[in-house]
């Protein structure tokens, strides 16, 4: 799983291949994204010839940052029909948050 954070927007990709197919290398090169794995480890995108090839775990864990970003994104959803309740958002585990963001995206 690869989680992308872009200035407060979130996307969850179920596989590295899915992320590679949907991420623009130019945006990676301009540091538009922060990438995490499901444990909150920061991932570094490997780009060559303007193509994203893979991801490398940096060994830096930012689980709390990822948790805050997921909760913040869910709180800011404008569509009431898909936004979970604040109580749900506050009580959800990181796995539940990731699944909800994945379902919405």
Residue pairs with C-beta under 8 A, 6 or more apart in sequence:
1 12
1 13
1 14
1 15
1 37
1 38
1 98
2 12
2 13
2 15
2 16
2 18
2 19
2 35
2 36
2 37
2 43
2 55
3 10
3 11
3 12
3 13
3 35
3 36
3 37
3 38
3 66
3 70
3 98
3 101
4 10
4 11
4 12
4 13
4 19
4 23
4 33
4 34
4 35
5 33
5 34
5 35
5 36
5 66
5 69
6 27
6 32
6 33
6 34
7 32
8 69
8 72
8 73
8 76
9 73
10 69
10 70
10 73
10 101
10 105
11 22
11 101
11 105
12 98
12 101
12 102
12 105
13 19
13 22
14 102
16 54
16 55
19 35
19 52
19 55
20 52
20 53
20 54
23 33
23 45
23 52
25 47
25 50
25 51
25 52
26 50
27 33
28 45
28 47
28 52
29 47
29 50
33 45
34 42
35 42
35 43
35 44
35 45
35 55
36 42
36 43
36 62
36 66
37 43
37 57
38 94
38 95
38 98
39 61
39 63
40 61
40 62
40 63
40 64
40 65
40 66
40 67
40 94
41 57
41 58
41 59
41 60
41 61
41 62
42 57
42 58
42 60
42 61
42 62
43 55
43 56
43 57
43 58
44 55
44 56
44 57
44 58
45 52
45 54
45 55
46 52
46 53
46 54
46 55
46 56
47 53
63 94
66 94
67 94
67 97
70 94
70 97
70 98
70 101
71 89
71 90
71 92
71 97
73 101
74 83
74 84
74 89
74 97
74 100
74 101
75 83
75 86
75 89
77 83
77 104
82 104
84 92
84 100
89 97
92 100
